Amino acid sequence: MELAEADNLREALRHELEARGISTPETIGDALGMPPDEAIVLLKRDRWKEGEVALLEAVAVRLGMQAPEPGRGC
């Protein structure tokens, strides 16, 4: 369940960044408030890590997004 939630959040975050024209590792890192390498790994990770959903939700809040509800996708 948390893997699906993390995947939905990642997808929503990628769409939001794309819509804002944020595409380079540096600008993605700035937008997410973390080093560029960590930001890219967070958005591309294909395995769930403990605490990841909370981190993704915090990033969504930082961007002013409303996180998608579980099971609803982007």
PyMOL commands that set and color helices and strands:
alter all, ss='L'
color gray80, all
select helices_A, chain A and resi 2-19+25-32+36-44+52-62
alter helices_A, ss='H'
color red, helices_A
deselect
rebuild
show_as cartoon
